[in-house]
Amino acid sequence: MNLTATRKVYSSTVLVLGIVQFVEALAFFLPQAYFPRYITSLGASVASVGIFVSAFTLSSVVLSPVIGRLIDRIGGKKLILGGLAGDFVFGLLTGLAPTWHWLLVIRLLDGAASAASTLSSEVLLIDSVSASRRGEAVGFTAACAMAGRWMGPIFGGSIQSVSNSFGLGISDSYRIPYIVDSVLAVFAFALVYWKASESRTKAVTHNAASKSEKGKIKFTTSMIFMVFFSFTYGGALGLTMTLSALLYYDKFGVQPFTIGAILSATGLIGFGASWVAGRISDYLGRKPVLALGEGIGRIMGFLLPLMPSFNITALFHLFRKAGFSISRPATDALKADTAPSDHMGEYFGFCQTAYMVGDVAFPVIGTYLYSTYMAETFNFAGFSIPGYATPYFLSSLLGLIGLITVLIFVKPQIHEDNTS
């Protein structure tokens, strides 16, 4: 009997998980408009900026499968609470870091807490809705995450700007948004504690899962290529993650507040796109929606760094973000469709690890290429290609390779809607 079939999509648990996704995304994107400049203000070099991004995700590379196994054994709620508590502590410490050495250590620990919260939220969400409505549920929480991405840069940029205008030095003004954001983690913790609950399906499968051999998860062809896609997606994202603020500042002289407004505008577009795309993927299938969104995003990635003006660059940035927002719910639902029910947490953990391997390694490569070839120009087939476009080109190429493998090798399951 499918116990999740009659579950409504927007239960209190799903709504709370949406808030968790919002808080996590807000915290991650809050410093995006000035993060490289905060790091350099503590004494680090521009070329090392990617290391700080990678440090946040490095612990997830090792811990995600372990976290996944814990989810299968004890459920996700306890781990979400632990992760949010860690977000509060390390968020405060990030804003108080005296040197870049301390900041690097704090980022490493904060990444572990965030991984526990986000991975557990994903699994608990899938367990809380009908299989035939996964796309809609994932689309909703993805929209909440998009809202966090949308508000994060402008929220952080505004607090930083106001702090600076009230007399704080520029370096100290970068610290205040982290401290403000940590308060939101307390709010999310309280909501999860009182309102979120493990699903009945998870309760039924706990005994069987605890008796199974957790190290013996069997990967199907579809699962293998979903893990590979997670790697290419993380790598493609990592290559350009820290470059938007640098590109706008170096190429057009745009200041942090304006950069934050641009990044927030792209998140606003993603908010609606994710929710609608998730519902559409339940009816039209995961692959068509995934192909549409990823295709738009990767094409825009090739073109964005070549645009001659600030306004056109910002417009292409918006289209790129919209494409990724369309593909996100279909990707997560497809991952759930290929997951073994008694090893779902562990499988999600392996996907998370693959994603983080790409996300850890490639920001270092991206910032290195950007700083090394910033002033260079390459001639290719009669065209002049600026050197700072190199990481964007590699990002789009890697993303397209991952997309093609999913379209060819991954076979999603077909779910009947038994919802009464």
C-alpha positions as CSV (number, residue, x, y, z in Angstrom):
1,M,0.0,0.0,0.0
2,N,1.3,3.4,-0.9
3,L,0.9,5.4,2.3
4,T,2.0,8.6,0.7
5,A,-0.5,8.5,-2.1
6,T,-3.3,10.2,-0.2
7,R,-1.0,12.8,1.4
8,K,-1.7,16.4,0.4
9,V,1.1,18.3,-1.2
10,Y,1.2,21.3,1.1
11,S,1.2,19.7,4.6
12,S,2.7,21.5,7.5
13,T,5.9,19.5,7.1
14,V,6.3,20.5,3.4
15,L,5.6,24.2,4.3
16,V,8.2,24.1,7.0
17,L,10.7,22.4,4.7
18,G,10.2,25.3,2.3
19,I,11.1,27.7,5.0
20,V,14.2,25.7,5.8
21,Q,15.2,25.9,2.1
22,F,14.6,29.6,2.2
23,V,16.8,30.2,5.2
24,E,19.6,28.0,3.9
25,A,19.6,29.7,0.5
26,L,19.4,33.2,2.1
27,A,22.4,32.4,4.2
28,F,24.5,31.1,1.3
29,F,23.7,33.9,-1.1
30,L,23.6,36.7,1.4
31,P,27.2,37.7,0.9
32,Q,27.4,37.0,-2.9
33,A,27.5,40.7,-3.8
34,Y,30.7,41.3,-1.7
35,F,32.0,37.9,-0.6
36,P,35.3,38.1,-2.6
37,R,35.9,41.6,-1.2
38,Y,35.3,40.4,2.4
39,I,37.8,37.7,1.9
40,T,40.4,40.0,0.5
41,S,39.8,42.5,3.2
42,L,41.0,39.8,5.7
43,G,44.2,39.4,3.8
44,A,43.5,36.7,1.2
45,S,44.3,37.0,-2.5
46,V,41.7,37.2,-5.3
47,A,43.1,33.9,-6.8
48,S,42.3,32.1,-3.5
49,V,38.6,33.2,-3.3
50,G,37.5,29.9,-4.8
51,I,39.2,28.0,-1.9
52,F,36.8,29.7,0.5
53,V,33.8,28.6,-1.6
54,S,35.2,25.1,-1.8
55,A,35.8,25.0,2.0
56,F,32.1,25.4,2.6
57,T,31.3,22.2,0.6
58,L,34.4,20.2,1.3
59,S,33.1,18.6,4.4
60,S,29.9,17.6,2.5
61,V,32.0,15.5,0.1
62,V,33.0,13.2,3.0
63,L,30.0,13.4,5.2
64,S,27.0,13.3,2.8
65,P,26.9,9.5,2.5
66,V,27.2,9.2,6.3
67,I,24.4,11.7,6.8
68,G,22.3,9.8,4.2
69,R,22.7,6.5,6.2
70,L,21.8,8.3,9.4
71,I,18.6,9.6,7.7
72,D,17.7,6.1,6.7
73,R,18.1,4.9,10.3
74,I,16.7,7.7,12.4
75,G,14.8,10.0,10.0
76,G,15.6,13.5,8.8
77,K,14.0,15.7,11.5
78,K,16.8,15.3,14.1
79,L,19.5,16.0,11.6
80,I,17.7,19.1,10.2
81,L,17.6,20.5,13.8
82,G,21.3,19.8,14.3
83,G,22.1,21.4,11.0
84,L,20.1,24.5,11.8
85,A,21.7,24.8,15.3
86,G,25.1,24.6,13.5
87,D,24.1,27.3,11.1
88,F,23.3,29.6,13.9
89,V,26.6,29.1,15.7
90,F,28.8,29.2,12.6
91,G,26.9,32.1,11.1
92,L,27.8,34.2,14.1
93,L,31.4,33.1,13.9
94,T,31.6,33.9,10.2
95,G,30.8,37.5,11.1
96,L,33.3,37.6,13.9
97,A,36.3,35.9,12.1
98,P,39.5,37.9,12.9
99,T,41.6,36.6,9.9
100,W,41.1,34.7,6.7
101,H,42.7,31.7,8.4
102,W,39.9,31.5,10.9
103,L,37.3,32.2,8.3
104,L,38.5,29.2,6.3
105,V,38.1,26.8,9.3
106,I,34.6,28.3,10.1
107,R,33.5,27.8,6.5
108,L,34.6,24.2,6.6
109,L,32.5,23.5,9.7
110,D,29.5,25.5,8.5
111,G,29.4,23.4,5.4
112,A,29.0,20.3,7.4
113,A,26.0,21.8,9.3
114,S,24.4,23.0,6.1
115,A,24.8,19.6,4.5
116,A,23.0,17.9,7.4
117,S,20.1,20.3,7.1
118,T,19.7,20.5,3.3
119,L,20.2,16.7,2.6
120,S,17.8,15.7,5.4
121,S,15.2,18.2,4.1
122,E,15.3,16.7,0.6
123,V,14.7,13.2,1.9
124,L,12.0,14.2,4.3
125,L,10.3,16.1,1.6
126,I,10.2,13.1,-0.8
127,D,8.8,10.9,2.0
128,S,6.1,13.4,2.8
129,V,4.3,13.5,-0.6
130,S,2.8,11.2,-3.2
131,A,5.3,9.9,-5.8
132,S,3.1,11.4,-8.6
133,R,3.2,14.9,-7.0
134,R,6.9,15.0,-6.3
135,G,7.6,17.6,-9.0
136,E,5.1,20.0,-7.5
137,A,6.4,19.6,-4.0
138,V,10.1,19.9,-5.1
139,G,9.0,22.9,-7.2
140,F,7.5,24.6,-4.2
141,T,10.6,24.1,-2.0
142,A,12.8,25.1,-4.9
143,A,10.8,28.2,-5.2
144,C,11.4,28.9,-1.6
145,A,15.1,28.4,-2.1
146,M,14.9,30.7,-5.1
147,A,13.2,33.3,-2.9
148,G,16.2,33.0,-0.5
149,R,18.6,33.4,-3.5
150,W,16.6,36.4,-4.7
151,M,16.5,38.1,-1.3
152,G,20.0,37.0,-0.2
153,P,22.1,39.3,-2.3
154,I,20.0,42.4,-1.9
155,F,19.4,41.7,1.8
156,G,23.1,41.3,2.5
157,G,24.1,44.2,0.2
158,S,21.5,46.5,1.9
159,I,22.6,45.6,5.5
160,Q,26.3,46.1,4.4
161,S,25.5,49.4,2.9
162,V,23.5,50.7,5.8
163,S,26.2,49.5,8.3
164,N,28.8,51.3,6.3
165,S,26.7,54.5,6.2
166,F,26.3,54.4,10.0
167,G,30.1,54.7,10.5
168,L,31.4,51.1,10.4
169,G,34.5,50.6,8.3
170,I,34.1,48.8,5.0
171,S,35.6,45.5,6.4
172,D,33.4,45.5,9.5
173,S,30.3,46.3,7.5
174,Y,30.8,43.0,5.6
175,R,30.4,41.2,8.9
176,I,27.0,42.4,10.0
177,P,24.8,40.5,7.5
178,Y,26.1,37.2,8.8
179,I,25.1,38.0,12.3
180,V,21.6,39.2,11.3
181,D,21.1,36.0,9.2
182,S,22.0,33.7,12.1
183,V,18.8,34.8,13.8
184,L,16.7,33.4,11.0
185,A,18.3,29.9,11.7
186,V,16.8,30.1,15.2
187,F,13.4,30.8,13.7
188,A,13.6,27.9,11.3
189,F,14.8,25.6,14.1
190,A,11.7,26.4,16.2
191,L,9.4,25.7,13.2
192,V,11.0,22.4,12.4
193,Y,10.8,21.3,16.1
194,W,7.1,22.1,16.5
195,K,5.6,21.5,13.0
196,A,7.7,19.0,11.0
197,S,7.1,15.3,11.3
198,E,8.5,12.1,9.9
199,S,6.2,10.5,7.3
200,R,4.3,7.3,7.9
201,T,6.2,5.6,5.1
202,K,9.5,6.4,6.8
203,A,8.2,4.9,10.0
204,V,7.1,1.7,8.3
205,T,10.5,1.3,6.5
206,H,12.7,2.1,9.5
207,N,12.8,-1.5,10.8
208,A,13.5,-3.0,7.4
209,A,16.2,-0.4,6.7
210,S,17.9,-0.9,10.0
211,K,18.2,-4.6,9.2
212,S,19.5,-4.2,5.7
213,E,23.2,-3.9,4.9
214,K,23.7,-0.2,4.3
215,G,27.0,-0.7,2.5
216,K,25.3,-2.9,-0.1
217,I,23.3,-0.4,-2.0
218,K,23.0,-1.5,-5.6
219,F,23.3,1.1,-8.2
220,T,21.3,0.8,-11.4
221,T,22.4,2.4,-14.7
222,S,20.0,5.3,-14.1
223,M,21.4,5.9,-10.6
224,I,25.0,5.9,-11.8
225,F,24.3,8.5,-14.4
226,M,22.3,10.6,-12.0
227,V,25.3,10.6,-9.7
228,F,27.5,11.6,-12.7
229,F,25.0,14.4,-13.6
230,S,25.2,15.7,-10.0
231,F,29.0,15.9,-10.4
232,T,28.8,17.8,-13.7
233,Y,26.1,20.1,-12.4
234,G,28.2,20.9,-9.3
235,G,31.3,21.5,-11.4
236,A,29.5,23.7,-13.9
237,L,28.0,25.8,-11.0
238,G,31.3,26.0,-9.2
239,L,33.2,27.3,-12.2
240,T,31.3,30.6,-12.2
241,M,29.8,30.8,-8.7
242,T,32.1,33.5,-7.4
243,L,32.6,35.3,-10.7
244,S,29.4,37.3,-11.1
245,A,30.4,39.9,-8.5
246,L,34.0,40.0,-9.9
247,L,32.8,40.3,-13.6
248,Y,30.4,43.1,-12.9
249,Y,32.9,45.0,-10.8
250,D,36.0,44.5,-13.0
251,K,34.3,44.9,-16.4
252,F,31.7,47.6,-15.7
253,G,32.7,49.1,-12.3
254,V,29.4,48.1,-10.7
255,Q,29.2,48.5,-6.9
256,P,28.1,45.8,-4.4
257,F,24.6,47.2,-3.9
258,T,23.8,47.2,-7.6
259,I,25.4,43.8,-8.0
260,G,23.1,42.5,-5.2
261,A,20.1,44.0,-6.9
262,I,20.9,42.2,-10.2
263,L,21.4,38.9,-8.5
264,S,18.2,39.3,-6.5
265,A,16.3,40.1,-9.7
266,T,17.5,36.8,-11.3
267,G,16.3,35.0,-8.1
268,L,12.9,36.6,-8.4
269,I,12.4,35.2,-11.9
270,G,13.5,31.8,-10.6
271,F,10.9,31.8,-7.8
272,G,8.0,31.5,-10.2
273,A,9.8,29.4,-12.8
274,S,10.6,26.6,-10.3
275,W,7.2,26.3,-8.9
276,V,5.4,26.1,-12.3
277,A,8.1,23.9,-13.8
278,G,7.7,21.4,-11.0
279,R,4.0,21.0,-11.6
280,I,4.5,20.7,-15.3
281,S,7.1,17.9,-14.8
282,D,4.5,15.8,-13.0
283,Y,2.4,15.8,-16.2
284,L,4.8,16.1,-19.1
285,G,7.6,14.1,-17.7
286,R,11.0,15.0,-16.1
287,K,13.2,14.9,-19.1
288,P,11.5,17.5,-21.4
289,V,11.4,20.0,-18.6
290,L,15.0,19.2,-17.6
291,A,16.2,19.6,-21.3
292,L,14.4,22.9,-21.7
293,G,15.8,24.5,-18.6
294,E,19.3,23.2,-18.9
295,G,19.5,24.1,-22.6
296,I,18.5,27.7,-22.0
297,G,20.9,28.0,-19.0
298,R,23.9,26.6,-20.8
299,I,23.4,28.6,-24.0
300,M,23.1,31.8,-21.9
301,G,26.3,30.7,-20.2
302,F,28.2,30.8,-23.4
303,L,26.9,34.2,-24.4
304,L,26.8,36.1,-21.1
305,P,30.5,37.0,-20.8
306,L,30.6,38.2,-24.4
307,M,28.0,40.9,-24.0
308,P,29.3,44.5,-24.6
309,S,27.1,46.4,-22.1
310,F,26.1,46.1,-18.5
311,N,22.3,46.0,-19.3
312,I,22.6,43.2,-21.8
313,T,24.9,41.2,-19.5
314,A,22.3,41.5,-16.7
315,L,19.5,40.4,-19.1
316,F,21.4,37.3,-20.2
317,H,22.2,36.6,-16.5
318,L,18.5,36.7,-15.9
319,F,17.7,34.2,-18.7
320,R,20.5,31.9,-17.5
321,K,19.1,31.8,-14.0
322,A,15.5,31.2,-15.3
323,G,16.7,28.2,-17.3
324,F,18.3,26.6,-14.2
325,S,15.2,27.4,-12.2
326,I,13.1,25.5,-14.7
327,S,15.4,22.4,-14.6
328,R,15.9,22.2,-10.8
329,P,12.5,20.6,-9.8
330,A,12.7,18.1,-12.7
331,T,16.2,17.1,-11.7
332,D,15.4,16.5,-8.0
333,A,12.2,14.7,-8.9
334,L,14.1,12.5,-11.4
335,K,16.6,11.7,-8.7
336,A,13.8,10.6,-6.4
337,D,12.2,8.6,-9.1
338,T,15.4,6.5,-9.5
339,A,16.1,6.1,-5.8
340,P,15.7,2.7,-3.9
341,S,13.1,3.2,-1.2
342,D,15.2,1.6,1.6
343,H,18.4,3.4,0.7
344,M,17.0,6.8,-0.3
345,G,19.0,8.8,2.2
346,E,22.2,7.0,1.3
347,Y,21.6,7.4,-2.5
348,F,20.8,11.1,-2.0
349,G,24.1,11.3,0.0
350,F,26.1,9.9,-2.9
351,C,24.5,12.4,-5.3
352,Q,25.3,15.2,-2.9
353,T,28.9,14.0,-2.6
354,A,29.2,13.9,-6.4
355,Y,27.7,17.4,-6.6
356,M,30.1,18.7,-3.9
357,V,33.2,17.1,-5.5
358,G,32.5,19.3,-8.5
359,D,31.5,22.2,-6.4
360,V,34.7,22.0,-4.3
361,A,37.2,21.5,-7.1
362,F,35.9,23.8,-9.8
363,P,35.6,27.2,-8.0
364,V,39.3,27.0,-7.5
365,I,39.7,26.4,-11.2
366,G,37.2,29.1,-12.1
367,T,38.8,31.9,-10.1
368,Y,42.3,30.8,-11.2
369,L,41.3,31.0,-14.9
370,Y,39.6,34.3,-14.4
371,S,42.4,36.0,-12.6
372,T,45.1,34.5,-14.9
373,Y,43.4,35.3,-18.2
374,M,41.4,38.4,-17.2
375,A,43.5,40.7,-19.5
376,E,44.0,38.2,-22.3
377,T,42.2,37.8,-25.6
378,F,42.0,34.6,-27.7
379,N,41.4,34.4,-31.4
380,F,39.1,31.5,-32.3
381,A,37.6,30.9,-35.8
382,G,38.0,34.6,-36.6
383,F,36.4,35.8,-33.3
384,S,38.1,37.6,-30.4
385,I,37.3,35.8,-27.1
386,P,38.1,37.6,-23.9
387,G,40.1,35.5,-21.4
388,Y,37.6,36.1,-18.6
389,A,35.0,34.2,-20.6
390,T,37.0,31.0,-20.3
391,P,35.4,29.7,-17.0
392,Y,31.9,30.5,-18.4
393,F,32.6,28.5,-21.5
394,L,33.9,25.5,-19.6
395,S,30.9,25.7,-17.2
396,S,28.4,25.5,-20.1
397,L,30.3,22.7,-21.8
398,L,30.4,20.6,-18.7
399,G,26.7,21.2,-18.0
400,L,25.8,20.1,-21.5
401,I,27.8,16.9,-21.2
402,G,25.9,16.0,-18.0
403,L,22.5,16.8,-19.6
404,I,23.2,14.6,-22.6
405,T,24.1,11.6,-20.4
406,V,20.8,12.0,-18.4
407,L,18.7,12.2,-21.5
408,I,20.3,9.1,-23.0
409,F,20.9,6.8,-20.0
410,V,18.4,7.7,-17.2
411,K,15.0,6.0,-17.3
412,P,12.5,7.6,-14.9
413,Q,9.8,5.5,-13.3
414,I,6.2,6.2,-14.2
415,H,3.9,6.9,-11.2
416,E,0.2,6.6,-11.3
417,D,-1.7,9.3,-9.3
418,N,-3.8,7.5,-6.7
419,T,-4.6,10.6,-4.8
420,S,-8.3,10.7,-3.9
